[in-house]
Structure formats: C-alpha cells, structure tokens
Amino acid sequence: MPLALVLALFFVLPLLATAVVSLWDYTEYSLVPDVTARNYREMFEGCASFTLCTTFRTYLSTLKLCLLVWMFTLTIGFTVAYFLAFMVRTETMRTVLFLLCTAPFLTSNVIRMISWIPLLGREGVANRALKSLGIVSQPVEWLLFSEFSVVLAFVHLYTLFVTVPVFNSLMRIDRRLLEAARDAGATGWQTLWHVVVPLAKPGIVIGSIFVIVLVMGDFVTIGVMGGQQIASVGKVIQVQMSYLQFPAAAAQAMVLLALVLGMIVALTKLVDIRREL
C-alpha cells in the first residue's frame, strides 16, 4: 500500500493531469478548461499529405539521434563491462576501475556537456591539432553545433547507464559455462555470441531502456551542443512551455510518452526481465 500510494501520487496523478491538460484549449494569455482535439489536430496538421509534416520530421530527427546514441553507448558500455567482468582478475582492481568509470558522475551533467565546447570549437583543441598536423587547412565546422556534437555529448553522458546493468548481468554468469564452451571447441567470438550475449540480455535491455528514455526527452543537451539548430521533440515541448502553450506541450508529451512506452514494450518482449533477474 505505501508503494502504491507513492506511485499514484508522483507517477499516475501527474500523467493523468498531463493527459487532461492536453485536451484543454488555450489563448495567448489563458487556459480554457475544455475538451478539444485542437492540440492533437494542430500537431499532425498536414501529415496526411505525401510530404512529411513538421511533427514527423521532428520525431524522425529525435529517433535518429536516439538510435545513434543507443548503438554507440551499447557498444562502448558492453565493451567496458566485458573488460571489467572477465579481463580484470583481482576484485580490488575491478572495484578501482569501476569507481573510475563512475567518477564523472560526481560533476554536473551540464558541466560535463559544455566541457566539449572548448575542445570542438573553431579555435578549439581538436581543430588546432588537425591544422597543426596538416590534415585540414580550415577549421572543421561540423565538430560543434551539429548532430555529431550532440551524439558525442549524449554518449559521454549516458554510456554508464548501459555499463552498470550489463556489468551486473555479466558478473552473474557462471564461469563454468565459459569453460564448458571452450572445452566444446568454441572460439572466443562463438563463446561471446552464443553464451555471454544471451545471458547478458537483461542488462542490455535495461541499459537500452535507460538510454532511450533519457535521449527521447532531452532538450538541454540538444539545445546547447546543437546550437539550437537540431530538431527534437523535447526541444519542441520546452519551447511551447516557454510560450505558455501548456495544452500543446502536454499533447506533445502524451504522444512522446506513447512512443517511448511502445519502444520499451518492444524491448521487454525480447527478454522477460523479471524472470531473468
């Protein structure tokens, strides 16, 4: 009962309030408590034609960023977790290295994000190094305020959200299974794909859910690292909130929530997390 009350107060009730507000009307200076589909209708206005409407383009841009970040964070996070779980022999060294991985979380996300700006700017460290090595003659523009810088910042911020659950799953694997695979003649790659990866699925799915949820709703990282030039659903909601268009922002939030929940359901179909854990 206490847990149910906490969930109802801080999770269910805010979602219901957002759903209700998404059906309200609004003017330039006030909210009109009414039941209308105006916000959803305006959101998908023009989407019935053969050309992609603004909403679809925004969602496609957000999904593209989410896919890229998920691929890179999963690759890096799994590699780091595999190294810590199987390559490091002593428990003390494993603990030290794991703490080094978590050390960046002692600082603010914003500080870690903006720390890339002096490195990637026109006169930053990266461009100076490229020019000094003769690789380029002019500063590279796409290093900053682009999709590249946004993805780089996301990977830097969220890789640990994949590393930790995958590491937890790898540590639960019975090492005798790996020995049995080697005794049966399996190569290292065969052992990885047929033994390690299937047993690490719960951690992979949990880490993927973390990354997807964080990236799909982010607007600060995209605004700063993208130079306000990269479209995202979170940025649209933030702009609508700043203009006091709360019903329109609520409608966008409900559609985004439905999309994210659909992606989470699809991931959880791959593995029964409760049973595996």
Summary of the structure (lengths in Angstrom):
residues: 277
radius of gyration: 22.7
end to end distance: 23.8
largest distance: 73.3
contacts: 802
relative contact order: 0.13
helix: 73%
strand: 1%
